[in-house]
Each structure stands twice: as structure tokens, then as C-alpha cells.
Amino acid sequence: MPGLLADLISGPMAVRTSEGIAHVLRKAILAGILGPGQQLRERRLAEELRVSRTPIREALFTLSGEGLVDLIPNQCARVSRVTQSDIKQIYALRRLLESHSARLAAENGDRIKIDRVADALAAQQRLGKTGTAQDQAQADLAFHEAVAVAAGSQLLLTVERQVLAVTITHRSRYKYPATQLKRGWRQHGEVLKAIEAGDGGSAETLMAAHIAESSEIAFKHFGADRPHGRREFVGSPKRPEVRG
């Protein structure tokens, strides 16, 4: 794996902590640099990142909790593979969790946190169609996470982050066309308006409908990315552009 991770380490970012290492590995997985099924050996990662094996091990445990890495007893870790069944279950969970978060966000009415939801939507719109697939996925994630934060439940936020981490792994593989981007922004805007109005019922319904439509798009791309009917998403064979 020489050189694969070095390109992602830039500026003053501290990677010697387990959090920093988890950030680097997460970014590599989401960008497709570390592909599904790829082995993650502690010793090699430690050499690549010039750290001891302890923070590497802790980072792998963190990513395992997010569903990005599989820890195999007495063997090395591997980047998780996303199956059709995974996609189905993930979006079913998202629909339940995120619609509930939208309702709570509206009912709580925390102005500062709701403003952050609006900021996340504005950032999405500023990105426009020029961003990479990963840029789009990260911007979308930021909006949904902001809604979860506005819900005011740390437990709910923790669970949602784990589910969203798996979603974004797949979502980062494909780029939305301009028409789909605008449709997504409009749906996000409708959810935001309901939250701002304190209408928990509408916020819940609108978010559930948005997630349902997103699941259809995910299944469409999942099928397109499976050659010869394979049921396992294996990602792009080409190394994508990585920004930031």
C-alpha cells in the first residue's frame, strides 16, 4: 500500500492520534483509495503513517463501529463490502431514524442548531454541480447530520452517524446530475422549512419521503455498479480525485 495514504496527509493535521488516523483512513475508504475487501494490516499502516500500532488499532476499532471496517479475529482488518441487503437495511434504518430526528428538531426549536441546518443546505447549494462525488456526499451528510444534532439527542445522533457512515461509503462512488442535485436541495429545503415552522409532523413526513427516494437512487446505482449481476459492490477500479 505504498503511497496510497501519504497523499491524504497534508498541512498541519495531526495524524498521530487515533482520531487523526481514523480520519485519514476514513477519507481513503470514502474516496475509494482503500477498496472493499482490501486488507488493513496494523504493521504496514503504522509504517505508512509513522506511528505505533496502538493508535492504528484504536482507529480500526472506531471505523469498525462505523461499519467501514471488518475486524477478523486473529487476522488483519479489511475494508467492509457493501451488499444489496446492506443497502436495503441501511436505508430502512435511515428512514426511521432521520424522520424521527426531523420531528424532534422541529419540536425542540433550537434556533442556533436550526441555523446550522440552514448553513449546511446553503453550503450544498454553493458547491453546486462542480464538486466531485465525494464532495457531494460529504455536503449531503453534513445536512443530515445537522438535522440529527438539532434533534437534541446524543444517543440518536450517535446511532445515526454509524448508519450514515455506511451510506456515504456507497454514495461517494457516484455523482448526481444537476437535475437530481436541485431536486435534493428542494427536498432538503422543504424539510428545513417544516423544522423552522415547528411542524414536527410535516418534517417527519418530508424527511421519510426524501430518504425513500434516495434509497431508490442508491439501488439504481448499486445495480449499475455490479458487473454480471454480482451482488457485492466492489467500487471503481480507477483511483478517484481526492480534494482537501
Secondary structure, 3 states (H helix, E strand, C coil): CCCCCHHHCCCCCCCCCHHHHHHHHHHHHHCCCCCCCCEECHHHHHHHHCCCHHHHHHHHHHHHHCCCEEECCCCCEEECCEEHHHHHHHHHHHHHHHHHHHHHHHHHCCHHHHHHHHHHHHHHHHHCCCCCHHHHHHHHHHHHHHHHHHCCCHHHHHHHHHHHHHHHHHHCCCCCCHHHHHHHHHHHHHHHHHHHCCCHHHHHHHHHHHHHHHHHHHHHHHHHCCHHHCCEECCCCCCCCCCC
